[in-house]
Amino acid sequence: MRKVLITGSNRGIGLALTHQLAAQGDVVFATCRQPEQAAELRALAHRYPDQVHIVGLDVTDEASIQQAFHVIARMTPALDWVINNAGVLVEGESLRTLDFATVMRVFDVNTLGPFRVVQRFLPLLQGSKQPLICQMTSIMGSIALTEGPGYYSYRGSKAALNMMSKVLAHELRPLGIPVVLMHPGWVRTDMGGPQAPLRPEDSARGILRVLSTVTLRDTGRFLTWEGKELPW
Ligand SMILES: NC(=O)c1ccc[n+]([C@@H]2O[C@H](COP(=O)([O-])OP(=O)(O)OC[C@H]3O[C@@H](n4cnc5c(N)ncnc54)[C@H](OP(=O)(O)O)[C@@H]3O)[C@@H](O)[C@H]2O)c1
């Protein structure tokens, strides 16, 4: 039985991960910005009352992360996995229309958010015998695979997340905590859109299969939900 913290667990891939972990008997600290509006997540918590604990957490707000830390630290001395899943994507960007406040907001969520969470929750990860940090990134953050214009903020924020997480992997290696970058595939969520080929539950199943095999030897790797390596 693992204890797992997930950000952005009220919909999309985060909700699917929460569902599958709970169904297999793991305990999930399912965090989201607005628990009172998270109807599907609340239904899951009702179905799995011993497995799913809903906790408010906005990855851009240090006070809310601190508050979530106090709530979770009261429930457990250790966390096995932290899955930094929350993310945002802005459509229709071009040089002419680029809005810098929006770019900053996307970096705030996608790049800095995971680091705020890891910084605060590191003591609980250090209490685990098999700790792991999973940073939900994207193939769109791969510089090597970039084709065509657009998505400045999303692509930039995920490329920056990749780099900062690589550095984090080096810093946490002596502590025995692996850090992996995970591309979940193109998934049918609010972000991925209705054309996406993958269902959230299929992506989540693949992600969990890959994460369950990760050891310190894999730290700093950029992997897909199918366990394939991606170029930076
Ligand atoms: N779907 C794809 O095809 C795809 C492909 C590659 C990578 N990804 C990555 O996979 C992750 C999950 O994507 P998804 O498709 O499940 O997206 P989604 O359906 O749009 O869900 C995004 C989640 O992030 C949360 N979130 C946004 N801002 C937040 C904040 N400031 N604090 C806490 N939570 C916040 C949202 O909460 P609210 O409901 O409160 O907004 C929501 O729970 C993201 O990191 C995304 O970049 C997705």
Ligand as a Chemical Component Dictionary entry (heavy atoms), coordinates in Angstrom:
data_LIG
# 
_chem_comp.id                   LIG 
_chem_comp.type                 NON-POLYMER 
_chem_comp.pdbx_formal_charge   0 
_chem_comp.three_letter_code    LIG 
# 
loop_
_chem_comp_atom.comp_id 
_chem_comp_atom.atom_id 
_chem_comp_atom.alt_atom_id 
_chem_comp_atom.type_symbol 
_chem_comp_atom.charge 
_chem_comp_atom.model_Cartn_x 
_chem_comp_atom.model_Cartn_y 
_chem_comp_atom.model_Cartn_z 
_chem_comp_atom.pdbx_ordinal 
LIG N1  N1  N 0  -4.184  15.776 -21.946 1  
LIG C1  C1  C 0  -3.091  15.629 -22.661 2  
LIG O1  O1  O 0  -3.132  15.222 -23.847 3  
LIG C2  C2  C 0  -1.732  15.912 -22.058 4  
LIG C3  C3  C 0  -0.606  15.699 -22.853 5  
LIG C4  C4  C 0  0.659   15.947 -22.318 6  
LIG C5  C5  C 0  0.784   16.378 -21.001 7  
LIG N2  N2  N 1  -0.341  16.582 -20.234 8  
LIG C6  C6  C 0  -0.135  17.033 -18.854 9  
LIG O2  O2  O 0  -0.835  16.202 -17.949 10 
LIG C7  C7  C 0  -1.271  16.954 -16.805 11 
LIG C8  C8  C 0  -2.762  16.760 -16.606 12 
LIG O3  O3  O 0  -3.426  17.205 -17.779 13 
LIG P1  P1  P 0  -4.973  16.958 -18.075 14 
LIG O4  O4  O 0  -5.084  16.645 -19.511 15 
LIG O5  O5  O -1 -5.554  16.062 -17.057 16 
LIG O6  O6  O 0  -5.516  18.462 -17.864 17 
LIG P2  P2  P 0  -6.933  19.021 -17.425 18 
LIG O7  O7  O 0  -8.004  18.025 -17.650 19 
LIG O8  O8  O 0  -7.040  20.376 -18.054 20 
LIG O9  O9  O 0  -6.744  19.178 -15.829 21 
LIG C9  C9  C 0  -5.809  20.068 -15.339 22 
LIG C10 C10 C 0  -5.787  19.954 -13.836 23 
LIG O10 O10 O 0  -4.830  20.886 -13.316 24 
LIG C11 C11 C 0  -5.461  21.625 -12.290 25 
LIG N3  N3  N 0  -4.870  22.944 -12.050 26 
LIG C12 C12 C 0  -4.722  23.972 -12.917 27 
LIG N4  N4  N 0  -4.169  25.017 -12.296 28 
LIG C13 C13 C 0  -3.956  24.634 -11.004 29 
LIG C14 C14 C 0  -3.413  25.275 -9.869  30 
LIG N5  N5  N 0  -2.982  26.548 -9.894  31 
LIG N6  N6  N 0  -3.325  24.567 -8.709  32 
LIG C15 C15 C 0  -3.764  23.283 -8.643  33 
LIG N7  N7  N 0  -4.314  22.639 -9.684  34 
LIG C16 C16 C 0  -4.406  23.312 -10.855 35 
LIG C17 C17 C 0  -6.909  21.729 -12.734 36 
LIG O11 O11 O 0  -7.725  22.129 -11.648 37 
LIG P3  P3  P 0  -9.024  23.110 -11.857 38 
LIG O12 O12 O 0  -10.162 22.195 -12.206 39 
LIG O13 O13 O 0  -9.166  23.774 -10.533 40 
LIG O14 O14 O 0  -8.708  24.059 -12.964 41 
LIG C18 C18 C 0  -7.132  20.315 -13.191 42 
LIG O15 O15 O 0  -7.365  19.480 -12.090 43 
LIG C19 C19 C 0  -0.874  18.413 -17.076 44 
LIG O16 O16 O 0  0.337   18.700 -16.429 45 
LIG C20 C20 C 0  -0.672  18.441 -18.588 46 
LIG O17 O17 O 0  0.226   19.444 -18.994 47 
LIG C21 C21 C 0  -1.589  16.358 -20.737 48 
# 
loop_
_chem_comp_bond.comp_id 
_chem_comp_bond.atom_id_1 
_chem_comp_bond.atom_id_2 
_chem_comp_bond.value_order 
_chem_comp_bond.pdbx_ordinal 
LIG N1  C1  SING 1  
LIG C1  O1  DOUB 2  
LIG C1  C2  SING 3  
LIG C2  C3  SING 4  
LIG C2  C21 DOUB 5  
LIG C3  C4  DOUB 6  
LIG C4  C5  SING 7  
LIG C5  N2  DOUB 8  
LIG N2  C6  SING 9  
LIG N2  C21 SING 10 
LIG C6  O2  SING 11 
LIG C6  C20 SING 12 
LIG O2  C7  SING 13 
LIG C7  C8  SING 14 
LIG C7  C19 SING 15 
LIG C8  O3  SING 16 
LIG O3  P1  SING 17 
LIG P1  O4  DOUB 18 
LIG P1  O5  SING 19 
LIG P1  O6  SING 20 
LIG O6  P2  SING 21 
LIG P2  O7  DOUB 22 
LIG P2  O8  SING 23 
LIG P2  O9  SING 24 
LIG O9  C9  SING 25 
LIG C9  C10 SING 26 
LIG C10 O10 SING 27 
LIG C10 C18 SING 28 
LIG O10 C11 SING 29 
LIG C11 N3  SING 30 
LIG C11 C17 SING 31 
LIG N3  C12 SING 32 
LIG N3  C16 SING 33 
LIG C12 N4  DOUB 34 
LIG N4  C13 SING 35 
LIG C13 C14 SING 36 
LIG C13 C16 DOUB 37 
LIG C14 N5  SING 38 
LIG C14 N6  DOUB 39 
LIG N6  C15 SING 40 
LIG C15 N7  DOUB 41 
LIG N7  C16 SING 42 
LIG C17 O11 SING 43 
LIG C17 C18 SING 44 
LIG O11 P3  SING 45 
LIG P3  O12 DOUB 46 
LIG P3  O13 SING 47 
LIG P3  O14 SING 48 
LIG C18 O15 SING 49 
LIG C19 O16 SING 50 
LIG C19 C20 SING 51 
LIG C20 O17 SING 52 
# 
